[in-house]
Amino acid sequence: MKTLTQHNPDAVLFKPQTPLTAPRPDEVVVYWANVDEWNTSLELLSETELHRAGQYVHAHHRDRFIVRRSLLRRLLSAFLDRPAHAVSILSTAEGKPGLNPAEHPSAIQFSLSHSHGIAAFAFTAERRIGIDIEKIDPDIELLPLARQYFTAGEASYLEHLEPQARLLAFYQCWTRKEAYLKAAGIRPLNSFDTGLQTNQILDALAPEQNQRWSMHALDLPAGWAGSFVIESTDQHPIKIFGQELYPC
Ligand SMILES: CC(C)(COP(=O)(O)OP(=O)(O)OC[C@H]1O[C@@H](n2cnc3c(N)ncnc32)[C@H](O)[C@@H]1OP(=O)(O)O)[C@@H](O)C(=O)NCCC(=O)NCCS
């Protein structure tokens, strides 16, 4: 079994008892980490990532980016059985990262998110996936945001909830929306409904997408909300695994 330590970036695994294996099409594996607990090291990053790291104004934000990318590379390295620095990641013009198909003939699909010091990574195979996490701000003025960015139906649903339920539903809706954008492509946030009542995405701009997605809440540390959205198939219900990553 491989294990991951701070000192050996190509050795892999976070909790000693859990092996890191590439997800199958009927599996979703979600990892999350408090990136502030990890040492930064530039050695795994590509030229493009080093350039991006250099553009951060604040060292704290730069360091978090470096740790996020290093963790992503180490996870992909384990799945692909390639050295982490040799994993080739490309981003689309919209910014969606993925494996370089010319280098890795792999069906692995992944998505990333971060909020403050927490980073989350979702992996599957063959199906498009998006993940989003947000730190919950209990003082957020959420109804004006909902009216601006959500559909009229979503905003109206939130208006009729008690404050605590409204807060949680707001973040559920928000993270579903961002996760859907990452999975299906960027579009206006109020052009589709995330089904707070129906649990189905209804996309006004792309009705062919309707019924194609399932949405799942993430069980994150207290104070964070998160969702992933995955393309559905009729063949297999998905099995979901989740794990926090700790530096050894
Ligand atoms: C792209 C977007 C979905 C990213 O979400 P976010 O909450 O800002 O940031 P997150 O940390 O959750 O996600 C960032 C990661 O998403 C990924 N990402 C960026 N663009 C992406 C895209 N088009 N598709 C899929 N993933 C994308 C990247 O991996 C990025 O991580 P990196 O910067 O370390 O490479 C979001 O910024 C966006 O464009 N939303 C458009 C909708 C909108 O108008 N929102 C603002 C309302 S105030």
The ligand as a MOL file (V3000), in Angstrom:
LIG
                    3D

  0  0  0     0  0            999 V3000
M  V30 BEGIN CTAB
M  V30 COUNTS 48 50 0 0 0
M  V30 BEGIN ATOM
M  V30 1 C -15.4860 28.9540 -12.2370 0
M  V30 2 C -16.2220 29.0230 -10.9320 0
M  V30 3 C -17.3710 28.0490 -10.9810 0
M  V30 4 C -15.2320 28.6420 -9.8070 0
M  V30 5 O -15.8810 28.5680 -8.5720 0
M  V30 6 P -15.3760 29.3650 -7.2830 0
M  V30 7 O -16.3690 29.1420 -6.2130 0
M  V30 8 O -15.0490 30.7780 -7.6640 0
M  V30 9 O -13.9860 28.7290 -6.8670 0
M  V30 10 P -13.6900 27.2620 -6.3860 0
M  V30 11 O -12.5450 27.3000 -5.4770 0
M  V30 12 O -14.9040 26.5580 -5.9150 0
M  V30 13 O -13.2380 26.5450 -7.7250 0
M  V30 14 C -12.0160 26.8960 -8.3020 0
M  V30 15 C -11.5710 25.7650 -9.1600 0
M  V30 16 O -12.5620 25.5040 -10.1410 0
M  V30 17 C -11.9020 25.0300 -11.2920 0
M  V30 18 N -12.4730 25.7240 -12.4130 0
M  V30 19 C -12.2390 26.9810 -12.8410 0
M  V30 20 N -12.9850 27.2390 -13.9210 0
M  V30 21 C -13.6970 26.1240 -14.1580 0
M  V30 22 C -14.6420 25.7600 -15.1480 0
M  V30 23 N -15.0100 26.6010 -16.1250 0
M  V30 24 N -15.1760 24.5290 -15.1280 0
M  V30 25 C -14.8280 23.6500 -14.1690 0
M  V30 26 N -13.9310 23.9330 -13.1840 0
M  V30 27 C -13.3810 25.1650 -13.2050 0
M  V30 28 C -10.4190 25.2440 -11.1410 0
M  V30 29 O -9.8580 23.9980 -10.8660 0
M  V30 30 C -10.3200 26.1010 -9.9260 0
M  V30 31 O -9.2410 25.7630 -9.0990 0
M  V30 32 P -7.7980 26.4120 -9.3510 0
M  V30 33 O -8.0190 27.8700 -9.4530 0
M  V30 34 O -7.0360 26.0020 -8.1510 0
M  V30 35 O -7.3190 25.7950 -10.6150 0
M  V30 36 C -16.7760 30.4250 -10.6170 0
M  V30 37 O -15.7590 31.3260 -10.3490 0
M  V30 38 C -17.5910 31.0290 -11.7480 0
M  V30 39 O -17.1450 31.4560 -12.7770 0
M  V30 40 N -18.8450 31.1650 -11.5550 0
M  V30 41 C -19.6390 31.7940 -12.5820 0
M  V30 42 C -20.9890 32.0930 -12.0070 0
M  V30 43 C -21.0180 33.3860 -11.3390 0
M  V30 44 O -21.4110 34.3350 -11.9400 0
M  V30 45 N -20.5970 33.4090 -10.0730 0
M  V30 46 C -20.3850 34.6060 -9.3430 0
M  V30 47 C -21.5990 35.1290 -8.6860 0
M  V30 48 S -21.1110 36.3450 -7.4970 0
M  V30 END ATOM
M  V30 BEGIN BOND
M  V30 1 1 1 2
M  V30 2 1 2 3
M  V30 3 1 2 4
M  V30 4 1 2 36
M  V30 5 1 4 5
M  V30 6 1 5 6
M  V30 7 2 6 7
M  V30 8 1 6 8
M  V30 9 1 6 9
M  V30 10 1 9 10
M  V30 11 2 10 11
M  V30 12 1 10 12
M  V30 13 1 10 13
M  V30 14 1 13 14
M  V30 15 1 14 15
M  V30 16 1 15 16
M  V30 17 1 15 30
M  V30 18 1 16 17
M  V30 19 1 17 18
M  V30 20 1 17 28
M  V30 21 1 18 19
M  V30 22 1 18 27
M  V30 23 2 19 20
M  V30 24 1 20 21
M  V30 25 1 21 22
M  V30 26 2 21 27
M  V30 27 1 22 23
M  V30 28 2 22 24
M  V30 29 1 24 25
M  V30 30 2 25 26
M  V30 31 1 26 27
M  V30 32 1 28 29
M  V30 33 1 28 30
M  V30 34 1 30 31
M  V30 35 1 31 32
M  V30 36 2 32 33
M  V30 37 1 32 34
M  V30 38 1 32 35
M  V30 39 1 36 37
M  V30 40 1 36 38
M  V30 41 2 38 39
M  V30 42 1 38 40
M  V30 43 1 40 41
M  V30 44 1 41 42
M  V30 45 1 42 43
M  V30 46 2 43 44
M  V30 47 1 43 45
M  V30 48 1 45 46
M  V30 49 1 46 47
M  V30 50 1 47 48
M  V30 END BOND
M  V30 END CTAB
M  END
